[in-house]
Amino acid sequence: MANPLPRDIAPAFAQPVAPDHVRARLREILGLDVLPGAVDFAVEDTADEGDLTVTRVMYGNSLGEKLDAVIMAPVGTALPGIVCMHGTGGSIERVVGTELRLEGPGGQLLGWGRALARRGYATISISLKGSAVRRGTVAAFESEAKLLEAYGRPHMGIVAEEALLAARVLAAQPFVDGAKIGLTGMSLGGLASWYAMACDPWVAAAASICGGLGRLARVIHDGDVDRHSSLIYVPHLLRYFDHPEIVAHCIAPRPFMHVGPTGDVDMPRAGVDEMKAVVGEAYGAVGCAERFKVYQPPGNHVFAIEYYEWMVAWFEEFLQ
């Protein structure tokens, strides 16, 4: 469905934010008044699976919900760590599958969390708020959304929080270098990667795959507004800034990669083009142009094996 709003609509009480205040305002509208620090977690099970140690853990978010996660690590010390987050229709078990492969034509990429661990990383795979395995019915999810918004706690803030909680749990493992933590994910997981990194300067690097990054205004006016839940329409965001300003002022100059296919139904190509120009200029201005990369392959909203290899190369350059 096309957006029913007039194209020339303007935000009420528009208030541009100075670059050094963007992160604080972003955290405010996401409801992240406190960033995760040390996280209490419980180890549910640990087992050796060939060349990897696999540990299942449980911990809670700020809503009192319990999250399951799977940590995978090769033998080693001071390993770099990566938080692996699947899309809305995925699951942890698919991410930690034994074989790296596509589920079928246009299907999900399986086994990529385990494959990353075999490349020398400690990984933690999680299912985010809003994923089908956690949300119940769409109606129940949207009902919760409107109640949370009354408290200034939109779903996207919970998603970013959960990504950062997972990062802290991973950093607490004795074999992980807490100064080398990266975030990555597909679709919903890609959104979590860049929103969480923008909120917390502690995150070292990120790679977002089809993570709805470009311009929210482009999604509203040029995209399919019914494809998304209310999660991506962060209340009040466009009063202050759009995606390019968030990345330019809250992520740069840290290493950040994004894959935005030209036919991705989650973000019109023009939005990615505009974000790329603004953010590329910001990285170039501080002499770090090589730390920002946008791939725009042809195709739709998929996690191709080629994208996985781009992500691996990115972390090998900036996280190892």
C-alpha positions in Angstrom: 0.0 0.0 0.0 1.2 3.5 -0.8 1.5 6.1 1.9 -1.7 8.1 2.2 0.0 11.2 3.6 0.8 14.2 1.5 4.3 14.2 0.2 5.0 17.7 1.5 4.0 16.9 5.1 6.4 18.4 7.6 7.2 17.2 11.1 5.4 19.1 13.9 7.7 21.0 16.2 10.7 20.2 14.0 13.9 20.6 15.9 17.2 19.9 14.1 19.8 18.6 16.5 23.5 19.6 16.7 25.8 16.7 15.6 27.2 16.2 19.1 23.7 15.8 20.6 22.3 13.3 18.1 23.2 10.2 20.2 21.6 11.6 23.3 18.4 12.5 21.5 18.3 9.1 19.7 18.6 7.3 23.0 15.8 9.5 24.4 13.3 8.7 21.6 14.3 5.0 21.8 13.7 5.0 25.6 17.3 3.9 26.3 17.9 6.1 29.3 20.3 3.4 30.7 22.7 1.4 28.4 23.4 -2.2 29.4 26.5 -2.7 31.5 27.3 -6.0 33.2 24.4 -8.5 32.6 23.3 -11.3 34.8 23.0 -14.5 32.8 22.6 -18.2 33.6 24.4 -21.0 31.8 21.9 -23.6 30.7 24.2 -26.1 29.0 27.7 -26.4 27.6 28.9 -29.1 25.2 31.7 -29.6 22.7 30.6 -29.9 19.1 33.6 -30.9 17.1 35.9 -27.8 16.8 33.6 -25.5 18.8 32.3 -25.2 22.4 28.6 -24.5 22.4 27.0 -22.8 25.5 23.4 -22.0 25.9 22.6 -19.1 28.2 19.5 -17.2 29.4 19.2 -13.6 30.6 16.5 -10.9 30.8 15.6 -7.6 29.2 14.2 -4.5 30.9 10.7 -5.7 30.4 11.3 -8.8 32.4 11.3 -11.1 29.4 13.7 -14.0 29.3 16.0 -14.4 26.3 17.7 -17.6 25.1 21.0 -17.4 23.3 23.7 -19.7 22.0 27.4 -18.9 22.3 29.8 -20.6 20.0 33.6 -20.4 20.2 36.7 -22.1 19.0 39.6 -22.9 21.3 41.4 -19.7 22.1 41.8 -16.6 24.3 41.0 -12.9 23.7 38.7 -13.8 20.8 36.9 -11.1 19.0 33.1 -11.5 19.5 30.2 -11.0 17.2 26.5 -10.8 18.0 24.5 -12.7 15.3 20.8 -11.6 14.9 18.4 -13.2 12.4 15.5 -11.6 10.6 11.8 -11.6 11.6 11.1 -15.1 10.3 14.3 -16.8 11.4 15.4 -18.6 14.5 18.5 -19.2 16.6 18.6 -22.9 15.5 18.8 -21.8 11.8 21.6 -19.4 12.6 23.7 -22.1 14.4 22.9 -24.9 11.9 25.7 -27.2 11.1 26.0 -26.3 7.4 26.3 -22.9 5.7 23.8 -22.9 2.9 20.7 -21.2 1.5 17.5 -22.8 2.6 16.2 -22.6 -1.0 15.8 -20.0 -3.8 15.1 -16.8 -2.0 15.2 -18.6 1.4 17.1 -17.9 4.5 20.8 -18.4 5.0 21.4 -21.2 7.4 24.4 -21.9 9.7 26.1 -18.5 9.4 26.6 -18.0 13.2 28.4 -21.3 13.4 30.4 -20.6 10.3 31.6 -17.3 11.8 32.7 -19.1 14.9 34.8 -21.4 12.7 36.5 -18.3 11.3 37.9 -17.6 14.7 35.2 -15.6 16.4 33.2 -16.1 19.5 29.5 -15.6 18.5 26.3 -15.2 20.3 23.1 -15.9 18.4 19.8 -14.4 19.6 16.2 -13.9 18.6 15.1 -10.3 18.9 11.9 -8.7 20.1 9.6 -8.7 17.2 10.8 -11.9 15.6 8.1 -14.4 14.9 9.4 -16.9 17.4 8.9 -14.4 20.2 6.2 -11.9 19.4 3.0 -14.1 19.4 0.4 -12.7 17.0 1.0 -9.5 15.1 -2.1 -8.1 16.7 -0.7 -8.8 20.2 2.7 -7.2 19.2 1.0 -4.1 17.9 -1.1 -3.8 21.0 2.0 -4.0 23.2 3.6 -1.3 20.9 1.0 1.3 21.6 1.2 0.7 25.3 5.0 0.9 25.4 5.0 4.1 23.4 2.9 5.8 26.1 5.9 5.1 28.4 8.4 6.4 25.8 9.6 2.8 25.3 9.1 2.0 21.5 9.8 -1.5 20.3 12.9 -0.4 18.4 14.5 0.7 21.6 13.9 -2.7 23.1 15.4 -4.3 20.0 18.5 -2.1 20.4 18.7 -2.9 24.1 18.6 -6.6 23.4 21.4 -6.4 20.9 23.5 -4.6 23.5 22.6 -7.0 26.2 23.8 -9.9 24.0 27.0 -8.0 23.3 27.7 -7.6 27.1 26.9 -11.3 27.8 29.4 -12.2 25.1 32.0 -9.8 26.4 31.7 -11.4 29.8 33.0 -14.7 28.6 36.5 -15.4 29.8 37.8 -16.3 26.3 36.5 -13.0 24.7 38.2 -9.7 24.2 35.6 -7.2 25.4 37.2 -4.4 23.4 36.5 -6.3 20.1 32.7 -6.8 19.9 30.8 -6.5 16.7 27.2 -6.6 15.7 25.7 -8.2 12.6 22.3 -9.4 11.3 19.8 -9.8 8.6 16.7 -7.6 8.2 15.4 -7.1 11.8 18.9 -8.1 12.9 20.4 -5.6 10.5 18.3 -2.9 12.0 19.4 -3.9 15.5 23.0 -3.8 14.4 23.1 -0.1 13.3 20.6 1.2 15.9 22.5 -0.4 18.8 25.9 0.7 17.5 24.6 4.2 17.2 23.4 4.2 20.8 26.5 2.7 22.4 30.0 3.9 21.4 31.5 0.8 23.1 30.6 -1.4 20.1 33.7 -1.8 17.9 32.3 -2.6 14.5 29.1 -3.7 12.7 27.8 -5.1 9.4 24.1 -4.7 8.6 22.5 -6.9 6.0 19.3 -5.6 4.4 18.8 -3.7 7.6 16.3 -1.1 6.4 18.9 1.6 6.4 18.6 4.6 4.1 15.9 7.3 4.9 12.8 6.6 6.9 11.0 9.3 5.0 11.7 7.4 1.8 10.1 4.2 3.2 7.1 6.3 4.2 6.6 8.0 0.9 8.1 5.6 -1.7 8.0 2.2 0.0 5.3 -0.4 1.0 4.2 1.0 4.3 2.1 -2.1 5.1 5.1 -4.5 4.8 6.5 -3.3 8.1 5.2 -3.5 11.6 5.1 -0.3 13.6 8.6 -1.1 14.9 10.5 0.7 12.2 8.4 3.9 12.5 10.1 5.2 15.6 7.9 7.9 17.1 9.2 11.5 16.7 12.4 10.4 14.8 11.8 12.7 11.8 11.3 15.7 14.0 15.1 15.6 14.7 16.9 13.6 12.0 16.8 10.7 9.7 19.0 7.6 9.2 21.9 9.4 7.5 22.4 11.8 10.4 22.3 8.9 12.9 25.0 7.0 11.2 27.1 10.1 10.4 27.1 11.5 13.9 26.7 8.3 16.1 28.6 5.6 14.3 31.4 7.3 12.4 34.3 6.9 12.5 33.9 3.3 13.7 33.9 0.6 11.0 30.4 0.1 9.6 29.3 -1.9 6.5 25.8 -2.1 5.0 24.4 -4.3 2.3 21.4 -2.6 0.6 20.3 -4.4 -2.5 18.9 -2.2 -5.2 15.6 -4.0 -5.2 15.2 -4.5 -1.5 11.5 -4.0 -0.6 12.4 -2.8 2.9 14.2 0.4 1.6 13.9 2.2 -1.7 17.2 2.5 -3.5 17.0 6.3 -3.4 17.1 6.1 0.4 20.3 4.0 0.4 21.9 6.4 -2.2 21.2 9.4 0.0 22.4 7.8 3.2 25.6 6.6 1.4 26.4 10.2 0.2 25.8 11.8 3.6 27.7 9.2 5.6 30.5 8.8 3.1 31.2 12.5 3.4 31.3 12.3 7.2 33.8 9.4 7.2 35.9 11.2 4.5 35.9 14.4 6.6 37.7 12.6 9.4 40.1 10.7 7.1 38.4 7.3 7.6 36.7 6.7 4.3 37.9 3.0 4.3 35.8 2.4 7.5 32.5 2.8 5.7 31.3 0.6 3.0 27.9 0.2 1.3 27.2 -2.7 -1.1 24.3 -2.3 -3.5 24.0 -5.5 -5.4 21.0 -6.2 -7.6 18.3 -8.2 -6.0 15.7 -8.2 -3.3 15.5 -8.8 0.5 17.8 -11.9 0.9 20.9 -12.9 2.8 23.1 -14.3 0.0 26.2 -16.3 0.7 28.1 -13.6 -1.1 26.9 -11.0 1.5 28.1 -13.3 4.3 31.5 -13.3 2.7 31.5 -9.5 2.5 30.6 -9.4 6.2 33.4 -11.9 7.1 36.0 -9.8 5.2 34.8 -6.7 6.9 35.3 -8.2 10.4 38.6 -9.7 9.4 39.8 -6.3 8.5 38.4 -4.3 11.4 37.7 -6.7 14.3 40.4 -9.4 14.2 
